[in-house]
Amino acid sequence: MDDIEYVKMIEEQYLTDKKLAHRDQVARSRGNLGEAYKEYERKYNKEYGKANRSTIVSRNKRIRRQRKMDAVVYKGGKCVDCKGEFHPAAFDFHHLDPATKDVGVKQLLTYTPERLYKELDKCVLLCSNCHRIRHHAEEDMNEHIDTTANKD
């Protein structure tokens, strides 16, 4: 294949891709993507994910770190028990009422900020030491309740 044939082939592919992109944009705006296109899109996204795994992983890691820093600032930047200021990695978010917990904050770090802040409103900011101490105290309290209930 010579250079002229190659250029013609690339131009053809470009025009075809442009037409398909326009068709897809119109279909998206109308909300009626066909099953064949949805299957194509799933396949494309899977292949893109495989080909760009390291880029995607590093981007997600960067987003999670930034969201964690934003969440720590949102909650005041200090442990509510010991009043210590630490590196963001040393902080945990403790749900005051586990029954209201929709999902863990760690999973929410890749969600929208609105959903993250909604969940953070149910939490207090603790350093990892104070968080472990709180859970240990809660476990002791639960064991005490269980033993007193069994005595009756």
N, C-alpha and C positions, 0 to 999 in steps of 0.2 A: 504494500500500500504506500503510495507516494504522499507527499505533504499536502497536495491539493485535495486528494480523496479524503485524507484524514481531517482536514479543516471542514470539508463539506459534511462529513459524518458528525463532527462535533457540533456544527451549526444546526444540523437536523435534530440532533439529540437535545440541544438547547431549546429549540422551538417546540419540540414535543414536550419537554419538561415544563416549559412555560405554559403551554396549553393545558397540560394536566394540572398544574398548580392553580391556574385560573378556574378550571372546572371544579377542583376540590374546594377552592375558596367559596365559590357560588354554592356548592352543595353544603358546606359547613354553615353558611349564612342561612340557608333554608332548613337546616337541621335534618337533612335526609341523605346521609351517607349510606351507601349500600353496604351489604355484608361483605361483598368482595373487596371493597375499598378498606373496610375496617380490618379485614384479615391482612391486607397488604400493609396497612399502617402498623399493626401488631408485629408483623414480620420485620418491617423496617426498623421499628423501635428496638426490637430484640437484637438485630444485627448492629445497630448503632451503639447499643449498650455494650455489646461484646467488643466492638472495635475501639471504643473510647472509655473503657472501664477505668483506667487510671485517672483520666481527666474528671470523670463523673465522681469518683471516690474522693479525690482531693477537693473538688468543688463542694460536695456535701459536707466534708469534714470542716472546711472553712466556714460554711453557713452555720453548722451546728455550734462551732466555737463562738462565732459572733453573736448568735442568738442567746447562748448561755451567758455571755458577758452582758448583753442587753437585759436579760432576765435578772441577773444579779443586781444590776444597777436599778432596775424596776422595783426590786424588793428592798432596796436601801443599801446594799453593799456591806452590811454587817450582820454577824450572827445575832439572832434575837436573844439567845441564852447568855453567851459569854461576851457579847459586844465586840468580838474580834473582827478585824479586817484582814482578809486572806486573798490569795490568788483565786480567781473564779473556779479553778479545778477543785479547790478544797471545799466548795459549798455544795450542799444538797438542799432540795426543796421537800419539806415535810408537810404532808397533807394533815391538816388539823382533824378532819373527819374523814376517815378512809371510805366511808359509805358514799361520799360525794365525789370520789375520785373517778373521773371518766377514763383517763389513760395517764400513764406515767409521763412526767415532764420530759424525760429523756427522749421518748418517742415523739413528743410534740415539738421538739427543737427543729424538725424539718417541716412542720406545718406552718400555716399562716400565723403571723404575729398576733392577730386578734384572738385566735383560738388558744394560742400559748398564754396570752395574758389573762384570758378568762379562767384557765386552769390555775395559773399562778395566784389568782385572787383567793384560791382555796388553800394556799400554802403559806408556810413561814420559811424564811431563809435561815438555815443552820449550817455551821461548819460541820465537817464530817465527824469530828469527835463528839460534839453535842448531839448530832443526829443519832449516832450509835447509842449514846447514853439514854436518850429519850426512848428509843425502841427497847432497850434493855429494861428500862423502868416500866414500860407498858407491858412487856412480857411478864415481869415479876408481878405486876398488878393483876394480870389475867390469871396467872398461876394461883395467886392468893384467893381470887374470887372462886376459881375452880375447886380449891381445897376446902373452902368454907362451905360451898354449896354441897359438897359430898358428905360433910359431917352431919347434915340434917337428916 
